[in-house]
């Protein structure tokens, strides 16, 4: 059986060895988390910035000072930033491989 992780990195701790019997959900390896954590924090900052921009664009659009095209582009940027943040957070939170279900 192959062990697969959604992220790469240096192994900090290994709880497995050849012939060891493992249980469902048991911690097998702990990977360093510095890079995934940094990526998650950066993605969160970008999401927060996109959210602030969208709020400003929305207010301007509602007052008639912004085109629908610019409003839609701002909303699209917000959705992209949210998706990137959720993806980075998922990778960070799931960096510990466990025995498959």
N, C-alpha and C positions, 0 to 999 in steps of 0.2 A: 504494500500500500504506500502511496505517495502522500507526503505532507505538503500542503500548499498554503501559502500565506498571501494576503492581498497586498502586502508591502514587503519590501526588502530591507535589509539592515544587518548590522553586526549582532550576533547572538550574544546576549549578556548572561543567560542562564539556560542550561539544558537539563531537562528532567527525564531524559530518555537514554537508553543504551540498547544495543542489540539483544534481543530476546526478552526485553521487559514487556510484561503484560500491562496495557493501559486501559483505563476506564473512559467511558463516554464523558466528554467535557473536561477531561484532565489536562492540566497545563503541560505542554510538551516543551516549548521553547519560549523564552522571553527575548524579544528583540529590542535593540536600542530604540528610543523613541524621540530623539532630538529632531531629526529632519521631519518626520510626520507632524510633530507638534508645531514646529515653525511654520510648515505649510498650512496647517489648520489655523493658526493665529493670523497669518497673512490673509488667508481667504476670508476670515471673519472681519478683518479691517476693511477689505475691499467690499464686502457685502454691506457693512455699516455705512460706508461712503456712498455706495450705490443707492442705499435706502434713503439717505439724507438728500441726495441729488433728486431722487424720484419725488420725494415730498415737495421739494421746491418747484420742480417742473409741474407737478400736479396742481399746486396752488396757482402758478402762473397760467396754466392751461385753463383752469376754471374761471379765471378773470379775463380770458380772451387774449392773453399776451403771449401765447405759445401755440404753434401749429400742432395738429393732431399727430403728424409725422414725428415731430420732436418728442412729444409726449409718449408715443408708442415706442420710440427708440430708447427712451429713458426706462420705460417699464421692462423692455426686453433686456436691457443691461442689468436691471435689478434681478430678474429671473435667472439670468446667467450667473450672476454673482452668488445668488442663493444656492444654485445647483453646485457650483464649485465649492462653496463652504460645506454643504452637506456631504459631498464626496470626500473632501479632505478630513472632515470630522469622522466619517465612517472608517476611513483608512486608519486614522489615528486610534480610534477606539477598538478596532479589530486587528491590532498589530500582533496579538498574542495567538499563535496557532494552537488549536486544541484538537483532540481526537474527534474526527467527524461524527455527526449524529447518525 
